[in-house]
Amino acid sequence: MLIMKPEIKIVVASHKDYPMPGDKIYVPVLAGAALRSSPAPNGFTPDNTGENISLLNPYFCELTGLYWAWNNLDADYIGLVHYRRYFSPEKKADFSNILTSDYLEKHIPEIRIFVPKKRRYYIETLYSHYAHTFDAKHLDTAEQIISEKYPEYSESYRRAVGMRSGYMFNMMIAERSLLDGYCEWLFDILFELKDRIDCEKMDDFQKRFCGRVSEILFNVWLDYKITNNELKKEEIEEIPVVGTEKTNWIKKGSAFLKAKFFGKKYEKSF
């Protein structure tokens, strides 16, 4: 019997020209293309083609790439990674060691969704960390929207924001049916969130709140699916995340402590 291999497409969201992995499963996408006057780099697909929200990139960040993939890619599994952040079972920050189609094919269909290894905060919950580093109003407003539109998720929201670890970065590789359900739920909430938050006086860094809130909302959605037996824990696989650029952990750790103990909000990425 001929066994058909699953079709897998993983968007690599990037705002600039950057080296890309060679595996055929990776789809380089220029995020925020509608806001650029120059054409997309060679080999990149601009995210303002087909059904898209490219103009919302200042608020949604890499999620404009996810939205584009959801609406324009035809595959059994669809995922999202960043131009400088990838899944890597071998924990090495090198294009020769990032996740491959061979690895995924060995775990599909038993695994329905691949997620990044949990980030642990230890002295913070997901809510308190966000409140210390950004504006808690973003999460409070998201909770209100969930209570109005998806009240069945309210308990999962409270549980998720009280955790001291979570799946971050908006990274995942999901079975098509799961991705469809997640994106329909997520973007419905985020579009409403953007409408309710006054962005007029925000700088470019602050405007990215929809992309940040979504990282926490992914944990809400996943908790609901598991709690309601729509997704089994054994159908989820955690994979380490590696970066192709060095992180300055001294600056990052210092900013974290200043936010926690002195109320100094984040003003830039690290």
ZIQUI-V239433 format. One record per pair of residues at least 24 apart in sequence whose ideal C-beta (glycine too) atoms are under 10 Angstrom apart, sorted by the first residue. I is the first residue (numbers start at 1). J is the second residue. D is the distance in whole Angstrom. If there is no record, write none. Layout:
{{I/J/D} {I/J/D}}
This chain:
{{3/105/10} {4/76/9} {5/76/9} {5/101/8} {5/104/10} {5/105/6} {5/108/9} {6/75/8} {6/76/4} {6/77/6} {6/101/9} {6/104/8} {6/105/7} {6/108/5} {6/109/7} {6/175/9} {6/176/10} {7/73/9} {7/74/7} {7/75/4} {7/76/5} {7/77/7} {7/78/9} {7/176/9} {8/75/6} {8/76/7} {8/77/5} {8/78/8} {8/79/7} {8/99/10} {8/101/6} {8/104/6} {8/105/8} {8/108/8} {8/173/7} {9/69/7} {9/73/5} {9/74/8} {9/75/4} {9/76/9} {9/77/7} {9/78/5} {9/79/7} {9/173/9} {10/69/9} {10/73/10} {10/75/9} {10/77/8} {10/78/7} {10/79/4} {10/80/7} {10/81/6} {10/86/9} {10/87/9} {10/98/10} {10/99/8} {10/101/9} {10/104/9} {10/114/10} {10/171/9} {10/172/10} {10/173/6} {11/45/9} {11/47/9} {11/62/8} {11/65/5} {11/66/7} {11/67/10} {11/68/7} {11/69/5} {11/70/10} {11/72/10} {11/73/8} {11/78/8} {11/79/7} {11/80/5} {11/81/7} {11/82/10} {12/44/9} {12/62/9} {12/65/8} {12/79/10} {12/80/8} {12/81/6} {12/82/7} {12/83/6} {12/84/10} {12/85/10} {12/86/8} {13/47/8} {13/57/10} {13/61/8} {13/62/4} {13/63/8} {13/64/8} {13/65/4} {13/66/8} {13/68/9} {13/69/9} {13/80/6} {13/81/7} {13/82/6} {13/83/7} {13/85/10} {13/170/9} {13/171/10} {14/40/10} {14/41/8} {14/44/7} {14/62/9} {14/65/8} {14/81/10} {14/82/7} {14/83/3} {14/84/8} {15/57/8} {15/61/9} {15/62/9} {15/65/10} {15/82/10} {15/83/8} {16/41/8} {16/44/10} {16/83/8} {17/41/4} {17/42/8} {17/43/9} {17/44/8} {17/83/9} {18/44/9} {18/82/10} {18/83/5} {18/84/7} {18/244/9} {18/245/10} {19/83/8} {19/84/10} {19/95/7} {19/244/8} {20/44/8} {20/83/8} {20/95/8} {21/81/9} {21/86/7} {21/95/5} {21/96/9} {21/98/6} {21/99/9} {21/100/9} {21/244/10} {22/95/7} {22/96/9} {22/100/10} {23/95/9} {23/98/8} {23/99/8} {23/100/5} {23/101/6} {23/102/9} {23/103/10} {23/104/10} {24/100/10} {24/101/7} {25/75/9} {25/77/9} {25/79/8} {25/99/8} {25/100/8} {25/101/5} {25/102/10} {25/104/7} {25/105/10} {25/173/9} {26/79/9} {26/81/8} {26/86/9} {26/95/10} {26/98/9} {26/99/9} {26/100/10} {26/101/9} {27/65/9} {27/68/9} {27/69/7} {27/72/10} {27/73/7} {27/75/9} {27/78/9} {27/79/9} {27/80/10} {28/65/10} {28/83/8} {29/54/10} {29/62/9} {29/64/9} {29/65/5} {29/66/9} {29/68/6} {29/69/7} {29/72/10} {29/73/10} {29/80/9} {29/83/9} {30/54/9} {30/57/10} {30/64/10} {30/65/9} {30/68/10} {30/83/10} {31/57/6} {31/60/9} {31/61/7} {31/62/6} {31/63/9} {31/64/5} {31/65/5} {31/66/10} {31/68/8} {31/82/10} {31/83/9} {32/56/9} {32/57/3} {32/58/7} {32/60/9} {32/61/9} {32/62/10} {32/64/6} {32/65/9} {33/57/8} {33/64/9} {33/65/10} {33/68/9} {34/64/9} {35/64/10} {45/69/10} {45/72/9} {45/73/10} {47/72/9} {53/187/8} {53/190/10} {53/191/9} {56/187/10} {56/190/9} {56/191/9} {56/194/7} {56/210/8} {56/211/10} {57/207/10} {57/208/9} {57/211/9} {58/199/9} {58/202/9} {58/204/7} {58/207/5} {58/208/7} {58/210/9} {58/211/9} {59/190/8} {59/193/9} {59/194/6} {59/197/9} {59/199/7} {59/202/9} {59/207/5} {59/208/7} {59/209/7} {59/210/5} {59/211/7} {59/212/10} {60/170/10} {60/187/9} {60/190/7} {60/191/10} {60/194/8} {60/207/10} {60/208/8} {60/209/10} {60/210/5} {60/211/5} {60/214/8} {61/170/8} {61/207/9} {61/208/5} {61/209/10} {61/210/8} {61/211/3} {61/212/8} {61/214/9} {61/215/10} {62/169/9} {62/170/6} {62/171/9} {62/208/10} {62/211/7} {62/214/9} {63/170/6} {63/183/9} {63/186/8} {63/187/8} {63/190/7} {63/208/10} {63/210/7} {63/211/6} {63/214/6} {63/215/10} {64/211/9} {65/170/9} {66/170/7} {66/171/10} {66/172/9} {66/179/9} {66/182/9} {66/183/7} {66/186/9} {66/187/9} {66/211/10} {66/214/9} {67/183/7} {67/186/9} {67/187/6} {67/190/10} {69/179/8} {69/183/9} {70/176/10} {70/179/6} {70/180/7} {70/182/9} {70/183/4} {70/184/9} {70/186/10} {70/187/8} {71/183/8} {73/176/9} {73/179/10} {74/176/9} {75/176/7} {75/179/9} {76/108/8} {76/109/8} {76/175/7} {76/176/6} {76/177/10} {77/104/7} {77/105/10} {77/108/7} {77/109/9} {77/111/9} {77/112/9} {77/113/9} {77/114/8} {77/172/10} {77/173/6} {77/174/7} {77/175/6} {77/176/7} {77/178/9} {77/179/8} {78/172/9} {78/173/7} {78/174/6} {78/175/9} {78/176/6} {78/178/9} {78/179/5} {78/180/9} {78/183/9} {79/104/9} {79/113/9} {79/114/7} {79/171/8} {79/172/6} {79/173/3} {79/174/7} {79/179/8} {80/169/9} {80/170/6} {80/171/6} {80/172/6} {80/173/8} {80/174/9} {80/179/9} {81/116/9} {81/169/8} {81/170/9} {81/171/6} {81/172/9} {81/173/8} {81/241/9} {82/169/7} {82/170/8} {82/171/7} {82/241/9} {82/243/8} {82/244/9} {83/244/8} {83/245/9} {84/242/10} {84/243/6} {84/244/5} {84/245/5} {84/247/10} {85/116/9} {85/169/6} {85/170/10} {85/171/7} {85/241/6} {85/242/7} {85/243/5} {85/244/8} {85/245/9} {86/116/10} {86/171/8} {86/239/9} {86/240/10} {86/241/7} {86/242/6} {86/243/8} {86/244/7} {87/114/7} {87/115/9} {87/116/7} {87/117/9} {87/171/7} {87/172/9} {87/173/7} {87/237/10} {87/238/10} {87/239/4} {87/240/7} {87/241/6} {87/242/8} {88/239/7} {88/240/6} {88/241/7} {88/242/4} {88/243/10} {89/237/10} {89/239/6} {89/240/7} {89/242/10} {90/240/8} {90/242/9} {91/117/9} {91/239/10} {91/240/5} {91/241/9} {91/242/6} {92/240/9} {92/242/6} {93/241/10} {93/242/4} {93/243/6} {93/244/6} {93/245/8} {93/246/8} {93/247/10} {94/242/8} {94/244/8} {95/244/7} {97/242/8} {98/241/10} {98/242/7} {98/244/9} {99/173/8} {99/239/7} {99/240/10} {99/241/10} {99/242/10} {103/239/9} {104/173/7} {104/237/10} {104/239/10} {107/173/10} {107/237/6} {107/239/10} {108/173/9} {108/175/8} {109/175/7} {109/235/9} {110/234/8} {110/235/7} {110/237/9} {111/173/9} {111/174/10} {111/175/9} {111/234/8} {111/235/6} {111/236/7} {111/237/5} {111/239/10} {112/173/10} {112/174/7} {112/175/4} {112/176/10} {112/177/9} {112/178/6} {112/225/10} {112/231/7} {112/232/8} {112/234/10} {112/235/4} {112/236/7} {112/237/9} {113/167/10} {113/172/6} {113/173/7} {113/174/4} {113/175/6} {113/178/6} {113/179/8} {113/182/9} {113/222/8} {113/225/9} {113/231/7} {113/235/7} {113/236/5} {113/237/8} {114/171/9} {114/172/7} {114/173/4} {114/174/8} {114/175/10} {114/236/8} {114/237/5} {114/238/8} {114/239/6} {115/167/5} {115/168/10} {115/169/10} {115/171/7} {115/172/6} {115/173/8} {115/174/9} {115/218/8} {115/219/10} {115/222/8} {115/236/6} {115/237/7} {115/238/6} {115/239/7} {115/241/10} {116/166/10} {116/167/6} {116/168/7} {116/169/6} {116/170/9} {116/171/5} {116/172/8} {116/218/10} {116/238/7} {116/239/7} {116/240/8} {116/241/5} {117/165/10} {117/167/8} {117/168/10} {117/238/5} {117/239/7} {117/240/5} {117/241/6} {118/163/9} {118/164/10} {118/165/4} {118/166/6} {118/167/6} {118/168/8} {118/219/9} {118/238/7} {119/164/10} {119/165/6} {119/166/6} {119/167/8} {119/168/5} {119/169/8} {119/215/9} {119/241/9} {120/163/10} {120/164/7} {120/165/4} {120/166/9} {121/163/9} {121/164/5} {121/165/7} {121/166/8} {121/168/10} {121/256/9} {121/260/10} {122/164/6} {122/165/8} {123/164/8} {123/256/9} {123/257/9} {123/260/7} {123/261/10} {124/164/7} {124/165/10} {124/256/8} {124/259/9} {124/260/7} {125/160/9} {125/161/6} {125/162/5} {125/163/6} {125/164/6} {125/165/9} {125/166/9} {126/160/6} {126/161/5} {126/162/8} {126/163/6} {126/164/8} {126/165/8} {126/166/5} {126/168/9} {126/215/9} {126/216/5} {126/219/7} {126/220/10} {127/157/10} {127/158/9} {127/160/9} {127/161/4} {127/162/7} {127/163/9} {127/216/8} {128/161/9} {128/162/9} {128/164/9} {128/260/8} {129/161/10} {129/164/9} {129/166/9} {129/216/9} {129/256/8} {129/259/8} {129/260/8} {130/161/8} {130/209/10} {130/212/7} {130/213/8} {130/215/9} {130/216/7} {130/259/10} {131/161/10} {131/259/9} {131/265/10} {132/256/8} {132/257/10} {132/258/9} {132/259/4} {132/260/5} {132/261/9} {132/262/9} {132/263/7} {132/264/9} {132/265/8} {132/266/9} {133/212/9} {133/255/8} {133/256/8} {133/258/10} {133/259/5} {133/260/9} {133/264/9} {133/265/6} {133/266/5} {133/267/10} {134/205/10} {134/206/8} {134/208/9} {134/209/7} {134/212/6} {134/213/9} {134/259/9} {134/265/6} {134/266/7} {135/197/9} {135/202/9} {135/206/8} {135/209/7} {135/212/10} {135/265/8} {137/196/9} {137/197/7} {137/198/10} {137/209/9} {138/193/7} {138/196/10} {138/197/6} {138/206/10} {138/209/5} {138/210/8} {138/212/7} {138/213/5} {138/216/9} {139/193/10} {139/209/9} {139/212/9} {139/213/6} {139/216/7} {139/217/9} {141/189/10} {141/192/9} {141/193/6} {141/194/10} {141/195/10} {141/196/5} {141/197/6} {141/209/10} {141/213/9} {142/189/6} {142/190/8} {142/192/9} {142/193/6} {142/196/9} {142/197/10} {142/209/10} {142/210/9} {142/213/5} {142/214/9} {142/216/8} {142/217/7} {142/220/9} {143/220/9} {144/192/9} {144/193/9} {144/196/8} {145/188/9} {145/189/5} {145/190/9} {145/191/10} {145/192/5} {145/193/6} {145/195/10} {145/196/7} {146/185/9} {146/189/7} {146/192/10} {146/217/8} {146/220/7} {148/189/10} {148/192/9} {149/185/9} {149/188/7} {149/189/7} {149/192/7} {150/185/7} {150/188/8} {150/189/8} {150/220/9} {150/221/10} {150/224/9} {152/224/7} {152/228/8} {153/185/8} {153/189/9} {153/217/9} {153/220/6} {153/221/7} {153/223/9} {153/224/5} {153/227/10} {153/228/10} {154/220/9} {154/224/10} {155/220/10} {155/223/9} {155/224/8} {155/227/8} {156/219/8} {156/220/5} {156/221/8} {156/222/8} {156/223/4} {156/224/4} {156/225/9} {156/226/9} {156/227/6} {156/228/9} {157/216/9} {157/217/8} {157/219/9} {157/220/5} {157/221/10} {157/223/8} {157/224/9} {158/220/9} {158/223/10} {159/219/9} {159/220/8} {159/223/6} {159/224/9} {159/227/8} {160/216/7} {160/217/8} {160/218/9} {160/219/4} {160/220/5} {160/221/9} {160/222/8} {160/223/5} {160/224/9} {161/216/6} {161/217/10} {161/219/8} {161/220/8} {163/216/10} {163/219/7} {163/223/9} {165/219/9} {166/215/7} {166/216/7} {166/218/8} {166/219/5} {166/220/10} {166/222/9} {166/223/10} {167/215/8} {167/216/10} {167/218/6} {167/219/6} {167/222/7} {167/236/9} {167/238/8} {167/241/10} {168/212/10} {168/215/5} {168/216/8} {168/218/8} {168/219/9} {168/241/9} {169/215/7} {169/218/9} {169/241/6} {170/211/7} {170/212/9} {170/214/6} {170/215/6} {170/217/10} {170/218/7} {171/215/9} {171/218/9} {171/239/9} {171/241/7} {172/218/7} {172/222/9} {172/236/10} {173/237/9} {173/239/9} {174/231/10} {174/236/10} {175/231/10} {175/235/9} {178/221/9} {178/222/10} {178/225/8} {178/230/9} {178/231/7} {178/235/9} {181/221/8} {181/225/8} {181/230/9} {182/217/9} {182/218/8} {182/221/6} {182/222/9} {182/225/9} {185/217/8} {185/220/9} {185/221/6} {185/224/9} {186/210/10} {186/213/10} {186/214/6} {186/217/6} {186/218/8} {186/220/10} {186/221/7} {187/214/9} {189/213/8} {189/214/9} {189/217/7} {189/220/9} {189/221/10} {190/214/6} {190/217/8} {193/217/9} {203/267/8} {203/268/10} {204/268/10} {205/265/10} {205/266/8} {205/267/6} {205/268/6} {205/269/7} {206/265/9} {206/266/9} {206/267/9} {208/269/9} {212/266/10}}
